[in-house]
Structure formats: C-alpha cells, structure tokens
Amino acid sequence: MNGKRGLTLRFRLLGIAPLMFFTAHLLFYVSDPFYASTHGVENMLWMCNIGNLLLGAGLLFGSPRVIRLAVIWLIPGLPLWVSDAVLRGGLLFTSFLTHIGGLVVGLIAMRRVRADKWTWLYGLGWYLLVQQLSRVFTSDYWNVNVAHRMYSGYERVVSQYWQFWVLTSLMVAAGLCILGLIMMKLFPPRAASLSVKQ
C-alpha cells in the first residue's frame, strides 16, 4: 500500500486546473505594460502563485506529499492576499484564480490524500528554499517572499534585515506547525494508512 492509493487518473487530471490558473496569471504579468516594464513576472515566485504550479504537478504525478505541501501554503496565502488586495485596492482576476481557485482545488484534493504530521516541516523547508531563490532571481523592487528587505513598521521591533528574517522564519514555523495540526484534525489520515509512510 502506498500514498498514491485511490489517486485515479480522473482525480489526477484535477491538476490541469491549477496549472491553468498559474499560466493565466503568468500571461497577465507578461502582457501588462506596467508589469512587463518592471519585471512583474517575478511575482510568480510568491508562495501562493508557485503553490498552484506545485499543486498541479502533485496532482498530475499523483504525489500526496507534494499536494499537501502546496495546500499548506495556499491556505495562509488567502488572507494575506485579501489584505494586500484591500490595502492596494487592486484585485486582479487572474490573482483571484490562483488564490481562490487553487485553494478550492487543493481542499478537494485534501479530502482524498488526507493530512500528514510532517507536512508543516516540509512546508518550512519549501518556504526557506523558495525565499532564497527569490533573493537570487528577483529584484528588491517587488520584494517577493520578503527576500530583500523587511516590511515597513518592523523597524520598531528589529533594526536589521537578518533579525527580521529570523523573527519571521520563527513565526512561519510556528504558523505552519499550527496549520499542520488543524489539517490533521480536518483531514485525518485514514486508519488503514496510519502505519504507512506516505
């Protein structure tokens, strides 16, 4: 028995949807004059955007671990996106697809693949990796995944970026741990698969 049990071809084809959401959002950034002139395509590396790519791949390849990893980041991405959209006053339809659409597909997938107690730890590792990739491949202008500078207001708490990075990394770890526990309650592993590494 393995983690792919029950992941039929029909179920795995759900992965096409988040890939379409990701592609639509990418095409927006490439075609919009403002974003094209400011390298807005870098925004595709935000955890919630890249989460759609991850979810699509996880579904198509039938990988429960990758599906869970994508979902654990799509969930906190929603309130952060809503608050950002409200503050900036700009709500993009393609962004709606990646945040709302991707999360809906992810939650549907979670009903099948169930939760795993180590997903939060994989999520933390994924976050640290993508943040460092953002530091290398994106500009300070967009500050994707807060990889270049601290958010305004944090200077009252810490004085240097490395301190901000440690603080936010600890906050992310705690948040993911709590979210992992919630996911275990909402999508408990099936009794038959509790003793099986997924």
Protein Blocks (a to p, Z undefined) as FASTA:
>chain_A
ZZkgoiafklmmmmmmmmmmmmmmmmmmmmpmklmmnopmmmmmpmklmmmmmmmmmmmn
opaklmmmmmmmmmmmmmmmmmmmmmnopacfklmmmmmmmmmmmmmmmmmnopafklmm
mmmmmmmmmmmmmmmmpcfklopghlmbccehjlmmpmbfklmmmmmmmmmmmmmmmmmm
mmmmmmgcdfklmmpcZZ
